[in-house]
């Protein structure tokens, strides 16, 4: 087992533990205002200090982890649920009008970054975590569709797939029973990477006011609130920034470690 996998698993588990604990316990009420204690630096009572409203930063970071993970997880789930079937269908119908339609549709979605999609959705339905999930999820669909199609195309010419076709199985059954299990490892690794990108996307959307709305804490909005107070209260920007860095780094290391662990060719090359 690689060091990347171990370190990534530890960092990711730490963030997941903080998010899970926030459902049942936080040191303080994350929404409670305490103006006399505002802008305190990290100390024994407030481990990460307090913000400009006197709210405990450690409690807000814990709940912000829950928000970021929930948005990214659901968005990646949407991308996989829609993108993988589209990729399998395109690979099974290679060269057909359906394949061309799916791939050109993916190109169209790729032309609009998640932030632009979020702005369009927000203009119609208003800002919020649900709309951030939809925007990031839509952007993830072509990612998984392309990854799935590329991996599946190389499998359709393999002997065991030809044997399945000779036995009378149709394309849909072959995709579900033979193609999908053989690309699952690749999808797991890509899902981990997209999860980290989803954390970044959620933070970016919240930073510009399109993500989770007050009073729900969000790391991106915490950074936005801190930008005018960096000179005299640097912990307001440093702490949520470090939370984002640790989370994304942990997930990227976890993805690299899973890729090495799940791909036998890489394991053989390193031994």
Secondary structure, 3 states (H helix, E strand, C coil): CCHHHHHHHHHHHHHHHHHHHCCCCCCCCCCCCCHHHCCCCCCCCCCCCECCCCCEHHHHHHHHHHHHHHHHHHHHHHHHHHHHHHHHHHHHCCCCHHHHHHHHHHHHHHCCCHHHHHHHHHHHHCCCHHHHHHHHHHHHHHHHHHHHHHHHHHHCCCHHHHHHHHCCCCHHHHHHHHHHHHHHHHHHHHHHHHHHHHHHHHHHHHHCCCCCCCCCCCHHHHHHHHCCCCCCCCHHHHHHHHHHHHHHHHHHHHHHHHHHHHCHHHHHHHC
